[in-house]
Amino acid sequence: MSFASLGLSATTLRTLERVGFTQPTPIQAQAVPPGLAGRDVVGIAATGTGKTAAFLIPCLERALPGPVLVLAPTRELALQIAEQVERLGGPEATLAVVMGGVGSKPQVKALAARPRFIVATPGRLVDHLDERTVSLDKVSVLVLDEADRMLDMGFRPQLNRILRALPQQRQTMLFSATMGDEVSAFIRQSVRDAVRVEVAKSGTTAARATQQVFELSQDEKTPQLLALLEEDDDSTLVFTRTKRRADKVWKALERAGLKAARIHADRSQAQRVQALEGFRDGKYRVLVATDIAARGIDVAEIGHVVNYDLPHVPADYVHRIGRTARAAASGRASAFCAPEEAELLREIEKYTRARVDRGVVKRDAEAFQAEYARAAEGRTRQPAPGGGGRGRAQHGRGRPAPGGQRSSGQRSSGQGGGQGGGQTRQQAGHGGGAAGSPGGGRTVFSGGPRRGR
């Protein structure tokens, strides 16, 4: 199928050819026609299959009486969508980007100019509604990109507030890679007689991503990461559960001589943009991120995605590994599973309806051995809490070799533990870091699975 067969104008076809769109992806081929007809659309497709263009092309093609409002869960995704608006729409596609982390005065000015497109994160848009610096009563099209992520991040109150400000007569297009109960309930509330376009079943992982899971201890995660990175020169995206763990992994990578950057909720917007652009441009080989980046990174040819920590929500696994094997590319996805994460792995395999192949932990690799020994030495030197300077290893009479068994009296140190991130309106910092248990050789994560983060 060609774009011409979708009934697009000559102007739009020339634009698509100019930006290198040769033929529509499956989601574009199925979603563009009903979008052009003004129908409500619910699109389900794996990450990286062209959903952004699937909703932008109909909006750019049609002569609409009012603006198009596009909602995204994270700043990174909002910026990515804005780039596509400018790329496909040109100077006529006037635009206001509304998000946190930056000053509001330029946004107020852009909104006052009555732009054709408003791309926003829900929290900051509600701020503008409360300040009466934006009116949504003329919106012609509402687009919700990554709707499941917005609901999972606790944006339902903000979405309800926005819906109340919108006209009843409008077109609504909702796109996501997963479809849970919350999204289904939201669709019943906000979408009317929609055309459902399901290119892949909800929960389907990227077909060209080769997946492996490595079963290891918390102490072996960083050594295993360094050993994997030593195998090739692929650009690599590493996901951790908490901000503190992201910082710790980043420091280990820097110490090992790797060019690495990090993004999470405690980094300023300028720092996050600089890290993402540096990763995209090849300045950094490795980007360490919390799930703030799972839905907002559009980087061509990410060769490797590593789940340093398994996510509490199985759908997040789908979105994480969707950062590799985008479009027609291939890639690989690795996951680290400590014993206390075994139930999370079972939930992921149940959700994706597929067993992830088990890989062999590279305990014999030089990089693994060096990092494990360095970390073990650091743990030995670290004073025990309230212990008058005694090293933590003294409690267990020494550390086991990589992969070895601890005696019943040994404590597990965990690998980063720490502070759970607080939630802002734009994103949630994922709490529940690792912490050593009082005894029994177990490491546990505080907090159970959470939906409204």
C-alpha positions as CSV (number, residue, x, y, z in Angstrom):
1,M,0.0,0.0,0.0
2,S,1.2,3.5,-0.8
3,F,0.3,6.9,0.9
4,A,-1.4,7.9,-2.3
5,S,-3.9,5.1,-1.9
6,L,-5.0,6.6,1.4
7,G,-6.5,9.6,-0.4
8,L,-4.0,12.2,0.7
9,S,-3.5,15.5,-1.2
10,A,-0.6,16.1,-3.5
11,T,0.8,18.6,-1.0
12,T,0.8,16.0,1.8
13,L,2.3,13.4,-0.4
14,R,5.2,15.7,-1.4
15,T,5.8,16.4,2.3
16,L,5.9,12.7,3.2
17,E,8.3,12.1,0.3
18,R,10.5,15.0,1.5
19,V,10.8,13.6,5.0
20,G,11.5,10.1,3.8
21,F,8.2,8.4,4.4
22,T,8.0,5.9,1.5
23,Q,5.0,3.8,2.5
24,P,2.6,3.6,5.4
25,T,3.2,1.3,8.4
26,P,0.3,-1.0,9.2
27,I,-1.0,1.3,12.0
28,Q,-0.9,4.3,9.6
29,A,-2.6,2.4,6.8
30,Q,-5.5,1.5,9.0
31,A,-5.8,4.6,11.2
32,V,-5.3,7.4,8.6
33,P,-8.5,6.7,6.5
34,P,-11.0,6.9,9.5
35,G,-9.0,9.8,10.9
36,L,-9.4,11.6,7.6
37,A,-13.2,10.9,7.7
38,G,-13.5,12.5,11.1
39,R,-14.2,9.3,13.0
40,D,-13.0,8.6,16.5
41,V,-10.1,6.2,16.4
42,V,-8.6,3.8,19.0
43,G,-5.3,2.5,17.8
44,I,-3.3,-0.4,19.5
45,A,0.2,-1.0,18.1
46,A,3.6,-1.8,19.4
47,T,5.9,1.1,20.3
48,G,8.0,2.3,17.3
49,T,5.5,1.4,14.6
50,G,4.6,5.0,13.5
51,K,1.6,5.9,15.8
52,T,2.6,9.6,15.8
53,A,2.3,10.0,12.1
54,A,-0.9,8.0,12.2
55,F,-2.7,10.7,14.1
56,L,-0.8,13.7,12.7
57,I,-1.3,13.0,9.0
58,P,-5.2,13.3,9.2
59,C,-4.9,16.4,11.4
60,L,-2.6,18.1,9.0
61,E,-4.6,17.1,5.9
62,R,-7.9,18.3,7.1
63,A,-9.1,21.9,7.3
64,L,-10.2,22.1,10.9
65,P,-12.2,25.0,12.4
66,G,-10.3,24.7,15.8
67,P,-7.0,23.6,17.1
68,V,-5.7,20.0,17.6
69,L,-4.9,19.1,21.3
70,V,-2.3,16.3,21.7
71,L,-1.8,15.0,25.2
72,A,1.3,13.1,26.2
73,P,2.4,11.6,29.6
74,T,6.0,12.9,29.6
75,R,7.9,16.0,28.6
76,E,10.2,13.9,26.4
77,L,7.3,12.5,24.4
78,A,5.6,15.9,24.1
79,L,8.8,17.3,22.6
80,Q,9.1,14.3,20.3
81,I,5.5,14.9,19.0
82,A,6.2,18.6,18.6
83,E,9.2,17.8,16.4
84,Q,7.0,15.7,14.2
85,V,4.4,18.5,13.9
86,E,7.1,20.9,12.7
87,R,8.6,18.3,10.4
88,L,5.4,17.2,8.7
89,G,3.4,20.5,9.0
90,G,6.0,23.1,8.2
91,P,5.6,26.8,9.1
92,E,1.8,26.6,8.7
93,A,1.4,24.2,11.6
94,T,1.7,26.8,14.3
95,L,2.4,25.2,17.6
96,A,2.4,25.6,21.4
97,V,4.2,23.1,23.6
98,V,2.8,23.1,27.1
99,M,4.8,21.2,29.8
100,G,6.5,21.5,33.1
101,G,10.1,22.0,33.8
102,V,10.3,25.3,31.8
103,G,9.0,28.8,32.3
104,S,5.3,29.3,31.7
105,K,5.4,32.8,30.2
106,P,6.5,31.7,26.7
107,Q,3.7,29.1,26.8
108,V,1.2,31.8,27.6
109,K,2.4,33.8,24.7
110,A,2.2,30.8,22.3
111,L,-1.3,29.9,23.5
112,A,-2.5,33.5,23.1
113,A,-1.4,33.3,19.4
114,R,-4.2,30.7,18.8
115,P,-1.9,27.9,17.5
116,R,-3.1,25.2,15.2
117,F,-1.6,22.5,17.5
118,I,-1.3,22.4,21.3
119,V,1.0,19.6,22.5
120,A,0.8,19.3,26.3
121,T,1.4,17.2,29.3
122,P,-1.8,17.0,31.4
123,G,-0.5,18.6,34.6
124,R,0.8,21.8,33.1
125,L,-2.2,22.2,30.8
126,V,-4.5,22.0,33.9
127,D,-2.3,24.8,35.4
128,H,-3.1,26.9,32.4
129,L,-6.8,26.1,32.6
130,D,-6.8,27.2,36.3
131,E,-4.9,30.4,35.4
132,R,-7.3,31.0,32.5
133,T,-4.4,31.4,30.1
134,V,-5.9,28.8,27.7
135,S,-9.4,28.0,26.4
136,L,-10.2,24.6,25.0
137,D,-13.8,25.1,24.0
138,K,-12.8,25.4,20.3
139,V,-10.7,22.2,20.1
140,S,-11.6,20.2,17.0
141,V,-9.5,17.1,17.7
142,L,-8.3,15.5,20.9
143,V,-5.4,13.1,20.6
144,L,-4.2,11.0,23.6
145,D,-0.9,9.4,22.9
146,E,0.2,6.6,25.3
147,A,-3.1,6.8,27.1
148,D,-2.3,3.8,29.3
149,R,0.8,5.5,30.5
150,M,-1.1,8.7,31.5
151,L,-3.6,6.7,33.5
152,D,-0.9,4.5,35.0
153,M,1.0,7.7,36.1
154,G,-2.1,8.9,38.0
155,F,-3.3,11.6,35.5
156,R,-6.9,10.5,35.5
157,P,-8.1,13.6,37.6
158,Q,-6.2,16.0,35.2
159,L,-7.7,14.2,32.2
160,N,-11.2,14.5,33.6
161,R,-10.6,18.2,34.2
162,I,-9.4,18.6,30.6
163,L,-12.4,16.6,29.2
164,R,-14.8,19.0,31.0
165,A,-13.2,21.9,29.3
166,L,-13.5,20.4,25.8
167,P,-16.5,20.7,23.5
168,Q,-18.8,17.7,23.2
169,Q,-18.6,17.7,19.5
170,R,-15.0,16.8,18.6
171,Q,-13.0,14.1,17.1
172,T,-11.0,11.9,19.6
173,M,-8.1,9.7,18.7
174,L,-6.5,7.5,21.3
175,F,-3.2,5.5,20.7
176,S,-1.3,3.1,22.9
177,A,0.7,-0.1,22.9
178,T,-1.3,-1.7,25.7
179,M,-5.0,-1.8,26.6
180,G,-5.8,-2.3,30.2
181,D,-9.0,-2.0,32.2
182,E,-8.4,1.6,33.0
183,V,-7.9,2.5,29.4
184,S,-11.1,0.6,28.4
185,A,-13.1,2.5,31.1
186,F,-11.6,5.8,29.8
187,I,-12.6,5.0,26.3
188,R,-16.2,4.4,27.3
189,Q,-16.2,7.8,28.9
190,S,-14.5,9.9,26.2
191,V,-14.7,8.1,22.8
192,R,-17.9,7.7,20.7
193,D,-18.4,5.0,18.1
194,A,-14.7,4.6,17.5
195,V,-13.0,2.7,14.8
196,R,-10.7,0.2,16.6
197,V,-7.4,-0.4,14.9
198,E,-5.4,-3.2,16.5
199,V,-2.2,-4.0,14.6
200,A,-0.9,-6.2,17.4
201,K,-2.6,-7.6,20.4
202,S,-2.2,-5.6,23.6
203,G,1.0,-6.7,25.4
204,T,2.8,-7.8,22.2
205,T,6.5,-7.0,22.3
206,A,8.6,-5.8,19.4
207,A,8.9,-8.7,17.0
208,R,12.5,-7.9,16.0
209,A,13.8,-7.5,19.5
210,T,15.8,-10.5,20.7
211,Q,15.0,-10.9,24.4
212,Q,17.0,-12.6,27.2
213,V,16.7,-12.6,30.9
214,F,19.7,-13.1,33.3
215,E,18.9,-14.6,36.7
216,L,21.5,-13.2,39.2
217,S,21.9,-11.5,42.5
218,Q,21.5,-7.7,43.1
219,D,25.3,-7.5,43.6
220,E,25.9,-9.0,40.2
221,K,23.7,-6.6,38.2
222,T,26.4,-3.9,37.6
223,P,29.1,-6.4,36.8
224,Q,26.8,-8.2,34.3
225,L,25.9,-4.8,32.7
226,L,29.6,-4.0,32.2
227,A,30.3,-7.4,30.8
228,L,27.4,-7.1,28.3
229,L,28.6,-3.6,27.2
230,E,32.1,-5.1,26.6
231,E,30.7,-7.4,23.9
232,D,29.9,-4.7,21.3
233,D,29.6,-1.0,20.6
234,D,25.8,-0.8,20.4
235,S,24.0,2.2,21.8
236,T,22.4,1.1,25.0
237,L,19.5,2.3,27.1
238,V,19.4,1.1,30.7
239,F,16.3,1.2,32.8
240,T,16.4,1.4,36.6
241,R,13.5,1.4,39.1
242,T,14.6,4.5,41.1
243,K,16.4,7.8,40.6
244,R,19.1,6.8,43.2
245,R,19.8,3.5,41.3
246,A,20.0,5.4,38.0
247,D,22.7,7.7,39.5
248,K,24.6,4.7,41.0
249,V,24.6,2.8,37.7
250,W,25.7,6.0,35.8
251,K,28.6,6.5,38.2
252,A,29.7,2.9,37.6
253,L,29.6,3.4,33.9
254,E,31.6,6.6,34.1
255,R,34.1,4.9,36.3
256,A,34.5,2.1,33.7
257,G,35.4,4.7,31.1
258,L,32.1,4.6,29.2
259,K,30.4,7.7,27.8
260,A,27.1,7.7,29.7
261,A,24.3,10.1,30.6
262,R,21.2,9.8,32.8
263,I,17.7,11.2,32.9
264,H,15.2,11.0,35.7
265,A,12.7,13.2,37.6
266,D,15.4,15.0,39.6
267,R,17.3,16.2,36.5
268,S,16.3,19.6,35.2
269,Q,14.6,19.8,31.8
270,A,17.7,21.3,30.3
271,Q,19.8,18.4,31.7
272,R,17.3,15.9,30.3
273,V,17.2,17.4,26.9
274,Q,21.1,17.6,26.8
275,A,21.3,13.9,27.8
276,L,18.8,12.8,25.3
277,E,20.3,14.8,22.5
278,G,23.8,13.6,23.4
279,F,22.5,10.0,23.3
280,R,20.8,10.6,20.0
281,D,23.9,12.2,18.4
282,G,26.3,9.5,19.6
283,K,28.0,11.7,22.2
284,Y,26.9,9.2,24.9
285,R,26.9,5.5,24.2
286,V,24.8,4.6,27.2
287,L,21.7,6.4,28.6
288,V,20.5,5.4,32.1
289,A,16.9,6.3,32.8
290,T,13.9,5.6,35.0
291,D,10.6,4.9,33.3
292,I,10.2,8.6,32.6
293,A,12.0,7.7,29.3
294,A,10.1,4.5,28.4
295,R,7.5,6.4,26.3
296,G,9.5,9.5,25.3
297,I,12.6,8.4,23.5
298,D,12.6,8.4,19.7
299,V,16.2,7.5,18.9
300,A,17.0,5.6,15.7
301,E,18.7,2.3,16.0
302,I,19.1,1.8,19.7
303,G,20.9,-1.5,19.6
304,H,20.3,-2.7,23.2
305,V,17.8,-2.1,25.9
306,V,18.7,-3.4,29.4
307,N,16.1,-3.8,32.2
308,Y,18.5,-3.3,35.1
309,D,15.5,-3.6,37.4
310,L,12.3,-5.3,36.3
311,P,9.3,-3.0,36.3
312,H,6.4,-3.5,38.7
313,V,3.9,-3.0,35.9
314,P,4.2,-5.6,33.1
315,A,3.1,-3.1,30.5
316,D,6.2,-1.0,31.2
317,Y,8.3,-3.9,30.1
318,V,6.7,-3.8,26.7
319,H,7.3,-0.1,26.4
320,R,10.9,-0.3,27.6
321,I,12.0,-2.9,25.1
322,G,10.0,-1.1,22.4
323,R,12.8,1.5,22.5
324,T,14.9,-0.9,20.4
325,A,13.9,-2.7,17.1
326,R,11.9,0.4,16.0
327,A,10.4,0.6,12.5
328,A,12.3,-1.9,10.4
329,A,15.4,-2.1,12.7
330,S,16.4,-5.0,14.9
331,G,17.8,-5.0,18.4
332,R,18.1,-6.9,21.6
333,A,16.7,-6.6,25.0
334,S,18.2,-7.9,28.2
335,A,16.6,-8.1,31.6
336,F,18.2,-8.7,35.0
337,C,16.1,-10.7,37.4
338,A,17.2,-11.1,41.1
339,P,15.5,-13.8,43.2
340,E,13.2,-11.2,44.8
341,E,12.0,-10.2,41.3
342,A,11.0,-13.6,40.1
343,E,7.3,-12.9,40.6
344,L,7.6,-9.7,38.5
345,L,9.2,-11.9,35.7
346,R,6.3,-14.4,35.9
347,E,3.8,-11.5,35.6
348,I,5.7,-10.1,32.6
349,E,5.7,-13.5,30.8
350,K,2.0,-13.9,31.6
351,Y,1.2,-10.5,30.2
352,T,3.2,-10.9,27.0
353,R,2.1,-14.5,26.6
354,A,5.7,-15.6,25.9
355,R,8.6,-17.1,27.9
356,V,11.7,-15.0,27.8
357,D,14.8,-17.0,27.0
358,R,17.3,-17.4,29.9
359,G,20.9,-16.2,29.3
360,V,24.1,-17.2,30.9
361,V,25.5,-14.7,33.5
362,K,29.0,-13.7,32.4
363,R,30.7,-14.4,35.7
364,D,33.9,-15.5,34.0
365,A,34.2,-12.2,32.0
366,E,37.1,-10.0,33.1
367,A,34.8,-6.9,33.3
368,F,32.4,-8.8,35.5
369,Q,35.2,-10.0,37.9
370,A,36.8,-6.6,38.1
371,E,33.6,-4.7,39.0
372,Y,32.4,-7.4,41.4
373,A,35.8,-7.3,43.2
374,R,35.8,-3.5,43.3
375,A,32.2,-3.4,44.7
376,A,33.0,-6.1,47.3
377,E,36.0,-4.2,48.5
378,G,33.9,-1.0,48.8
379,R,31.3,-2.9,50.8
380,T,34.0,-4.3,53.1
381,R,35.3,-0.8,53.9
382,Q,31.8,0.7,54.4
383,P,31.0,1.1,58.1
384,A,27.9,-0.8,59.3
385,P,25.1,1.4,60.5
386,G,25.7,2.0,64.2
387,G,28.5,-0.5,64.1
388,G,31.3,1.6,65.3
389,G,33.2,1.3,62.1
390,R,32.9,-2.4,61.5
391,G,32.7,-3.3,57.8
392,R,29.5,-4.8,56.6
393,A,31.2,-7.9,55.3
394,Q,32.4,-8.7,58.8
395,H,28.8,-9.5,59.7
396,G,28.8,-12.3,57.2
397,R,32.5,-13.2,57.5
398,G,33.4,-12.3,54.0
399,R,31.6,-12.1,50.6
400,P,30.9,-15.1,48.5
401,A,32.4,-15.4,45.0
402,P,30.1,-14.3,42.1
403,G,27.2,-16.7,41.9
404,G,28.2,-18.5,45.1
405,Q,25.8,-19.2,48.0
406,R,25.7,-17.1,51.1
407,S,25.8,-18.7,54.5
408,S,22.7,-18.4,56.6
409,G,24.3,-15.7,58.7
410,Q,25.2,-13.4,55.8
411,R,23.4,-10.2,55.0
412,S,22.6,-9.1,51.5
413,S,23.8,-5.6,50.9
414,G,21.4,-4.9,48.0
415,Q,22.6,-2.7,45.1
416,G,21.3,0.7,45.5
417,G,18.2,0.7,47.6
418,G,17.1,3.9,48.4
419,Q,14.7,6.6,48.1
420,G,11.6,6.3,46.1
421,G,11.0,9.2,43.7
422,G,8.2,11.6,44.4
423,Q,5.7,12.3,41.7
424,T,5.4,15.5,39.7
425,R,2.5,16.3,37.4
426,Q,4.6,15.4,34.4
427,Q,6.1,12.2,35.6
428,A,6.4,9.8,38.5
429,G,9.7,8.8,40.0
430,H,9.4,5.1,40.7
431,G,10.0,4.2,44.3
432,G,10.6,0.8,45.8
433,G,14.4,0.5,45.7
434,A,16.4,-2.4,47.0
435,A,17.2,-2.6,50.6
436,G,19.0,-5.2,52.6
437,S,16.8,-7.3,54.8
438,P,17.6,-7.8,58.5
439,G,18.6,-11.4,58.0
440,G,18.1,-14.6,56.2
441,G,20.2,-13.6,53.2
442,R,17.2,-12.1,51.3
443,T,17.0,-8.7,49.5
444,V,13.5,-7.3,49.3
445,F,12.0,-4.3,47.5
446,S,9.8,-2.0,49.6
447,G,6.4,-1.4,48.2
448,G,4.3,-3.7,46.1
449,P,3.1,-3.3,42.5
450,R,1.4,0.1,42.0
451,R,-0.8,1.3,39.2
452,G,-1.3,5.0,40.1
453,R,2.3,6.2,40.3
